[in-house]
Every structure is written in structure tokens, then in C-alpha cells.
Amino acid sequence: MSELRRRPWAWLVLIGILAVVGILLAIIDISIAGKWPTPFAEAVVGPTVVQQESGKAVTLRFDRSRAGERVIFAPPFAGFDPISPYQALRAFLTNGAGLIILALAALVAFPSRARSAVERLEARHGVEIALGAGTVMVLLTLAATTLLRFTLLFLGVVPLVLLVSLVAALFGIACISLAIGRLLHRRLGLASVHPLVAALVGALVVFDLAVIPYAGVFALAAVAMAGLGLAVVTRFGSSGGWTFVDLNF
Amino acid sequence: MITCARVRVLLEAFVDGDLAADDAARVRAHLSTCADCRRQHDQAISLPFRLRALSSPVPGPSLVGDVMQAVGAERGGYRRSWTLLVPEALLAAFILWYLSGLDGLSSIASGVFGDLLSLGSGSLPHVPPVDVLLLVALIALVVVAAFHLSILVRLASPRPAHE
């Protein structure tokens, strides 16, 4: 441990390992393809083999190299789709980078709120409470949006409710990423580093969890629900918490 | 000239800055000449010595009971926060069954989407017919979930320093 503590580049090694693990898991995920529930199969990264309809114009503006069609290998087992490292890399560079950028943006925009939320998450029973609150919030949102569906007046509110839930979940995922990075920092005894680097490592862990074949969708759902719950119980990381004092006048 | 015995009496008030200006000047003059009184003064101004000199407050008779009640309430709240998942799960299962499972939910979602699109085209959507039983179940789930959430919020709240 003390060996690692002296080496700040251990963080770089960790980031590299997590990135490679994510890409490898994405390769397996893509190879398993449409066998539910694999979140990074066709729905997210597109088909492993690009098929062109003859005579139909296809724009190559976003894929001029067509490397995805060349870097492809036969599946080792029958019943699986071809192994496509290029598609896996693309999945990492799109979904992984998207997740990391959103997480870091939330931390940069609301640092004090993120700190407050992470402190609450690291407190006793913090994870259980966040997960429980997330589950309750999903039920609450589903019930509320279903109720609103049966009205005409509040129909337009439904997308707003869903949007707020999505933003809350993203803020929570950012805080969870930072908490995971801090946990790894403590457990692995790594050198002190900028908190955004720790959050980046945490976001990579979340991405890796999301691309675990079959279990990934459940892991991502659990993280998203815990994030939503954390954002709600801490009122987006407010230091004051929920209070109704102002209503007692 | 002030005596050592008198200085010892005045020392505490001197350290606290409560002495009158002339008394303080006399004590200060005495300390500059008397090593014994100076040692007493040094002790008096040291924080650990002053803390030791403070008497410990006698705990009230209800202290243990209050602590145990507070801990018990927290444990009870934590337990209750999980047991509430049971009625919520039952209500959610009932609603899902009533809506014909995930198909019903997805049809509601697509209905919302379609109706919102039709709003854009200028025509008012038709509100789908709904059973009062389903509405009551949905409202009950909202109420139970909101109550559940309030318990979880209390559990997650930072404890005020004065408590």
C-alpha cells in the first residue's frame, strides 16, 4: 500500500485498467447481442455487422473509415454474434465518455452540493437509504405519471416530471461516482489527487458495472435509482436538508 | 504593596479580565516581582489547567433513558423504512396486474407521447377512460411512497449540533 501511495501515476494505471475492463465487457456484451437484458447490445451500439440494402443511399459522414466492418472476428461459441472490438471501443467512447462528461459536469457545476450529498452517502446506512429512496421514488414517479396520464390538463407535465427525475438521477450518479473514487482512494491507499480524477475513476467503475453481460442493466438501474434517491433525500445536496420551518408562520 | 495572599484571591478575576484597572495594575506589578505568584498565574492561564478546574456537570436522571429512546427511535425508523416497501410492492403489483403488466405501462407511455404530439398538431387528445379503483390504488401508492420518502429523508438528514 505504501508503495502505491508514493506513486501518483497509480491513478493512471487504474484508469487504464478500468477502461480496458469496460471495453472487454462491452465486447462480450455485443457478442451476446440481443439476448435480454444486455444494455449495450444492438439498441445502444448498433448492429455488429452493418448490412446495406442494395441501391439505398447510405451516408458515410459519421463512419468514413468503415473499420467496424473490417475489425471483426468469428464468435468462439455457436449462437453468439461476431466479436467486434471496434464496436466495443465505439461504445466506450460514446456511452462511457458521455457518462463521464455528464458526471464531471455535475460536479463542476455544483461542487458544494456534491460534497454534501457524498457526505450523506458515506454516513451510516447512507447507501441503503439512497437505494431505498430511489426505489420509492421510481414507484412514486410511475404512479404520479400514470395518474397524470388520465388528465388532459396535466398531460404536458409528464415529460417535465420525467426530465426532473432524469436530471436528479444524473446528479446522483455523479455523486456516487465521486464516492466510489474516494472509496478506492482510501481502500487502495492511492496518492491524493484532484477530486475530478477520483470522480472519473468512479464513473468508469459505473460504466464497467453497466456493461457486465446480463447483470449490467440491473447494476445500472440500481446505481441510477440510488442516485435518484440520493438527490431526493439530500434535496440535490442541499446542506440544510428538508425543512418546513418556513411554512410555520 | 499588595500581598501574595491577596494576589491569589484576585488572580482568577485578573486572568478573566474582570478586575478594575488599578487592582489589575497592582497585581501585574506584584507578578513582576514574585516568582511563586507568577507560577500560579502561568498555571491559571494554561487552558488544560482551566479545563481541569471546571466541575463536570451532573448528568440528569433522564439522560440514559433519553439516549436509549433516541437510539430506539432511529432503529425503529430504519426498520419501518424497509417494512413500508411491502404495502408499496403490493400496490405496485396490483396496479401492474390491473394494467395488464408492462404492456399496459408501455401503452400508457406511448399514449402520453402520442397525445403530446397531437397537442402540437393542434387537436386535443382524448382522455382515456379509467376505473376509480385504479385511481385509488395509484393515489394510495403516491401517498404511501411520499410518507416512506419522508421517513428516509429524516434518516438521511444531518443531525443538528445542539442535539
Interface residues (C-beta under 8 A of the other chain):
Chain A: R120 A123 H125 G126 I129 A130 G132 A133 T135 V136 M137 L139 L140 L142 A143 A144 T145 T146 L147 R149 F150 T151 L152 L155 G156 V158 P159 G229 V232 V233 T234 S239 G241 W242
Chain B: Y78 S81 W82 L85 E88 A92 I95 L99 L105 I108 G111 V112 D115 L116 L119 L124 P125 V127 P128 V130 L135 L138 I139 L141 V142 A145 A146 H148 L149 L152 V153 L155 A156 S157 P158
